[in-house]
């Protein structure tokens, strides 16, 4: 259980730290942390569940044919029931995330722009082929011509930079380990910041215009913001201030990356006490 506990502790702690890096660097770092934390926790829970059910001679006979499955027959009833409940809850939440993603892209295939006839301010980027910007009449009416240009530049940046993949990974990570929500909220904010900077570039460096447009669309929302890029996602005040402040220097980003590497090394070192389990597993797979 130790690697799983260490990974979760690192992931939760990382979510409490404000990462002073450029948006794309932040996206990559947080995505890696979320993926490692969630996958480690999922594997630990799944193996504990498998070990619990392997207490049954019938179940053991069914899976005994596969030498790649390491089973710990010492898993007790209490631990086994907890692991089973956690695994079941995680699978149900993952199913909900996948369903939400399907709803977000439903009806957008083959379209680049889709306008919803509603006064509710809605804007998001639905991934697909070629990818579709979904926006409502209510939001379009709240923006002037230049503001609309910012809106579409922002949403197209979500599509071009494949932010939906990072957001889907983050949503699944939260489904497996709910305490990772603060970390994934930072990931979502980083995708919005990256799209904001792309909009600034599209508007020929007019950072004030982009900031004002985002502030006007502060109420923009969507039910699918957890899995796709949205215009009103993340902390609006933080995004506006970041646009009006000076961009972060490469030195600051480099320092944050160095801290990340140090934390990753510490995590590996803390988990290395379990190294003998991997050696035993390799020998088990090789039939030794």
C-alpha positions as CSV (number, residue, x, y, z in Angstrom):
1,X,0.0,0.0,0.0
2,X,3.0,2.3,0.6
3,X,3.5,3.4,-3.1
4,X,-0.1,4.2,-3.4
5,X,-0.2,6.3,-0.2
6,X,3.0,8.2,-1.2
7,X,1.6,8.9,-4.6
8,X,-1.7,10.2,-3.3
9,X,0.1,12.3,-0.7
10,X,2.3,13.9,-3.3
11,X,-0.7,14.5,-5.7
12,X,-2.8,16.1,-3.0
13,X,0.1,18.3,-1.7
14,X,0.8,19.4,-5.3
15,X,-2.7,20.6,-5.6
16,X,-2.2,23.0,-2.6
17,X,0.8,24.7,-4.3
18,X,0.3,27.5,-6.8
19,X,2.7,26.6,-9.6
20,X,4.5,29.7,-10.9
21,X,5.1,28.4,-14.4
22,X,4.0,29.3,-17.9
23,X,0.7,27.7,-18.8
24,X,1.9,24.9,-21.1
25,X,4.6,23.9,-18.7
26,X,2.1,23.8,-15.8
27,X,-0.3,21.7,-17.9
28,X,2.3,19.1,-18.6
29,X,3.6,18.9,-15.0
30,X,0.2,18.7,-13.4
31,X,-1.0,16.1,-16.0
32,X,2.0,13.9,-15.2
33,X,1.4,14.2,-11.4
34,X,-2.3,13.4,-11.8
35,X,-1.6,10.4,-14.1
36,X,1.0,8.9,-11.8
37,X,-1.1,9.4,-8.7
38,X,-4.3,8.1,-10.1
39,X,-2.8,5.1,-11.9
40,X,-0.8,4.1,-8.8
41,X,-3.8,4.3,-6.5
42,X,-6.0,2.4,-9.0
43,X,-3.5,-0.4,-9.4
44,X,-3.1,-0.7,-5.6
45,X,-6.9,-0.8,-5.1
46,X,-7.4,-3.3,-7.9
47,X,-4.7,-5.7,-6.7
48,X,-6.1,-5.5,-3.2
49,X,-9.6,-6.3,-4.5
50,X,-8.2,-9.2,-6.6
51,X,-6.4,-10.6,-3.6
52,X,-9.6,-10.4,-1.6
53,X,-11.7,-12.3,-4.1
54,X,-8.8,-14.7,-4.6
55,X,-9.6,-16.0,-1.1
56,X,-12.3,-17.9,-2.9
57,X,-11.1,-21.2,-4.3
58,X,-13.4,-20.9,-7.3
59,X,-12.2,-17.4,-8.2
60,X,-8.6,-18.4,-7.8
61,X,-9.1,-21.3,-10.1
62,X,-10.5,-19.0,-12.8
63,X,-7.6,-16.6,-12.8
64,X,-4.8,-19.0,-11.9
65,X,-4.0,-19.5,-15.6
66,X,-2.6,-16.0,-15.9
67,X,1.0,-15.8,-14.4
68,X,1.0,-12.0,-14.8
69,X,-1.5,-11.4,-12.0
70,X,0.3,-11.0,-8.6
71,X,-2.1,-11.9,-5.8
72,X,-1.7,-11.3,-2.1
73,X,-3.8,-13.9,-0.4
74,X,-3.2,-12.2,2.9
75,X,-5.8,-9.5,2.1
76,X,-8.2,-9.6,5.0
77,X,-12.0,-9.2,4.9
78,X,-12.0,-5.6,6.3
79,X,-9.3,-4.4,3.8
80,X,-10.8,-6.3,1.0
81,X,-14.3,-4.8,1.5
82,X,-12.8,-1.3,1.6
83,X,-10.8,-1.9,-1.6
84,X,-13.8,-3.4,-3.3
85,X,-16.0,-0.4,-2.4
86,X,-13.3,2.1,-3.5
87,X,-12.9,0.3,-6.8
88,X,-16.6,0.1,-7.5
89,X,-17.0,3.8,-6.7
90,X,-14.1,4.8,-8.9
91,X,-15.4,2.8,-11.9
92,X,-18.9,4.4,-11.5
93,X,-17.3,7.9,-11.4
94,X,-15.2,7.1,-14.5
95,X,-18.3,5.9,-16.3
96,X,-19.9,9.3,-15.5
97,X,-16.9,11.2,-16.8
98,X,-17.0,9.2,-20.1
99,X,-20.7,9.8,-20.4
100,X,-20.3,13.6,-19.8
101,X,-17.6,13.7,-22.6
102,X,-20.0,12.0,-25.0
103,X,-22.8,14.4,-24.2
104,X,-20.4,17.4,-24.8
105,X,-19.5,16.2,-28.4
106,X,-23.0,14.9,-29.3
107,X,-24.3,16.6,-32.4
108,X,-21.1,18.5,-33.1
109,X,-19.4,16.1,-35.5
110,X,-18.6,17.7,-38.9
111,X,-19.3,21.3,-37.6
112,X,-16.8,24.0,-36.8
113,X,-19.3,26.3,-35.1
114,X,-22.6,25.6,-33.4
115,X,-24.8,28.3,-32.0
116,X,-27.2,27.4,-29.2
117,X,-30.5,29.3,-29.1
118,X,-30.5,30.2,-25.5
119,X,-30.0,33.3,-23.3
120,X,-27.7,31.3,-21.0
121,X,-24.1,32.3,-21.5
122,X,-22.4,29.1,-22.8
123,X,-19.1,28.6,-24.6
124,X,-16.9,25.5,-24.9
125,X,-14.8,23.7,-27.4
126,X,-16.1,20.2,-28.3
127,X,-13.3,17.9,-29.6
128,X,-13.7,15.9,-32.7
129,X,-13.2,16.0,-36.4
130,X,-12.6,18.9,-37.1
131,X,-13.6,20.1,-33.6
132,X,-16.5,22.5,-32.9
133,X,-16.8,25.8,-31.0
134,X,-20.2,25.7,-29.2
135,X,-21.5,29.1,-28.1
136,X,-24.9,30.5,-27.2
137,X,-26.8,33.5,-28.5
138,X,-26.8,34.9,-24.9
139,X,-23.0,35.1,-24.8
140,X,-22.6,36.4,-28.3
141,X,-25.0,39.2,-27.5
142,X,-22.9,40.2,-24.4
143,X,-19.8,40.7,-26.5
144,X,-18.9,43.2,-29.2
145,X,-17.3,42.3,-32.5
146,X,-13.7,42.3,-31.0
147,X,-14.9,40.4,-28.0
148,X,-16.3,37.7,-30.2
149,X,-13.0,37.4,-32.0
150,X,-11.3,36.8,-28.7
151,X,-13.9,34.2,-27.8
152,X,-13.4,32.2,-31.0
153,X,-9.6,32.5,-30.8
154,X,-9.7,31.2,-27.2
155,X,-11.9,28.2,-28.0
156,X,-10.0,27.3,-31.2
157,X,-6.8,27.4,-29.1
158,X,-8.3,24.7,-26.8
159,X,-8.9,22.5,-29.9
160,X,-5.5,23.2,-31.5
161,X,-3.6,22.5,-28.3
162,X,-5.6,19.4,-27.4
163,X,-6.6,20.6,-24.0
164,X,-9.5,18.2,-24.0
165,X,-7.1,15.3,-23.5
166,X,-5.5,16.8,-20.5
167,X,-8.9,17.7,-19.0
168,X,-10.2,14.2,-19.6
169,X,-7.2,12.8,-17.9
170,X,-7.7,15.1,-15.0
171,X,-11.4,14.2,-14.7
172,X,-10.6,10.5,-14.6
173,X,-7.8,11.2,-12.0
174,X,-10.4,12.9,-9.8
175,X,-12.8,10.0,-10.4
176,X,-10.2,7.6,-9.0
177,X,-8.8,9.8,-6.3
178,X,-11.3,12.6,-5.3
179,X,-8.8,14.5,-3.1
180,X,-7.0,15.4,-6.4
181,X,-9.7,17.9,-7.2
182,X,-7.6,21.0,-6.2
183,X,-4.7,19.7,-8.4
184,X,-7.1,19.2,-11.4
185,X,-8.7,22.6,-10.8
186,X,-5.2,24.1,-11.3
187,X,-4.8,22.0,-14.4
188,X,-8.1,23.4,-15.8
189,X,-7.0,26.9,-14.9
190,X,-3.7,26.3,-16.8
191,X,-5.5,25.2,-19.9
192,X,-7.6,28.4,-19.8
193,X,-4.5,30.5,-19.3
194,X,-2.8,28.8,-22.3
195,X,-5.9,29.6,-24.4
196,X,-5.9,33.2,-23.1
197,X,-2.3,33.6,-24.3
198,X,-3.2,32.1,-27.7
199,X,-6.0,34.7,-27.9
200,X,-3.6,37.5,-27.1
201,X,-1.3,36.3,-29.9
202,X,-4.3,36.2,-32.3
203,X,-5.4,39.7,-31.3
204,X,-1.9,41.0,-32.1
205,X,-0.7,41.3,-28.5
206,X,-3.7,43.2,-27.2
207,X,-3.7,41.8,-23.6
208,X,-6.2,44.4,-22.3
209,X,-8.8,43.5,-24.9
210,X,-8.6,39.8,-24.0
211,X,-8.8,40.6,-20.3
212,X,-11.9,42.8,-20.8
213,X,-13.6,40.1,-23.0
214,X,-13.0,37.5,-20.3
215,X,-14.3,39.7,-17.6
216,X,-17.5,40.4,-19.6
217,X,-18.0,36.7,-20.1
218,X,-17.4,35.9,-16.4
219,X,-20.8,34.2,-16.2
220,X,-20.1,32.0,-19.2
221,X,-20.6,28.3,-18.2
222,X,-21.2,24.8,-19.4
223,X,-22.1,21.5,-17.9
224,X,-19.1,19.9,-19.6
225,X,-16.3,22.2,-18.3
226,X,-14.7,19.3,-16.5
227,X,-13.8,17.4,-19.7
228,X,-13.7,20.1,-22.4
229,X,-12.2,23.6,-22.7
230,X,-14.5,26.5,-21.8
231,X,-14.4,30.3,-22.1
232,X,-15.4,31.0,-18.5
233,X,-13.5,28.3,-16.9
234,X,-11.0,28.7,-14.0
235,X,-10.7,31.7,-11.8
236,X,-11.7,34.8,-13.8
237,X,-9.9,37.3,-11.5
238,X,-6.7,35.3,-11.7
239,X,-6.9,35.0,-15.5
240,X,-7.6,38.7,-15.9
241,X,-4.7,39.7,-13.5
242,X,-2.4,37.3,-15.3
243,X,-3.2,38.9,-18.6
244,X,-2.6,42.5,-17.2
245,X,0.7,41.5,-15.4
246,X,4.0,40.9,-17.0
247,X,4.5,37.4,-18.4
248,X,6.5,35.0,-16.3
249,X,10.2,34.8,-17.1
250,X,11.9,31.7,-18.2
251,X,14.0,31.8,-15.0
252,X,10.9,31.5,-12.8
253,X,9.6,28.6,-14.9
254,X,12.9,26.9,-14.7
255,X,13.0,27.2,-10.9
256,X,9.5,25.7,-10.6
257,X,10.5,22.9,-12.9
258,X,13.6,22.2,-10.7
259,X,11.3,22.0,-7.7
260,X,9.1,19.5,-9.6
261,X,12.0,17.3,-10.4
262,X,13.1,17.3,-6.8
263,X,9.7,16.3,-5.6
264,X,9.5,13.6,-8.2
265,X,12.9,12.2,-7.1
266,X,11.8,12.3,-3.4
267,X,8.6,10.4,-4.4
268,X,10.6,7.7,-6.2
269,X,13.0,7.4,-3.3
270,X,10.1,7.0,-0.8
271,X,8.6,4.3,-2.9
272,X,11.8,2.5,-3.5
273,X,11.5,0.6,-0.2
274,X,9.0,-1.5,-2.1
275,X,11.6,-2.3,-4.8
276,X,11.9,-5.9,-3.6
277,X,8.3,-6.5,-4.6
278,X,9.0,-5.6,-8.2
279,X,12.0,-8.0,-8.2
280,X,9.8,-10.8,-6.8
281,X,7.1,-9.9,-9.4
282,X,9.7,-10.0,-12.3
283,X,10.8,-13.4,-11.0
284,X,7.2,-14.6,-10.8
285,X,6.5,-13.6,-14.4
286,X,9.7,-15.2,-15.6
287,X,8.7,-18.4,-13.8
288,X,11.6,-18.4,-11.4
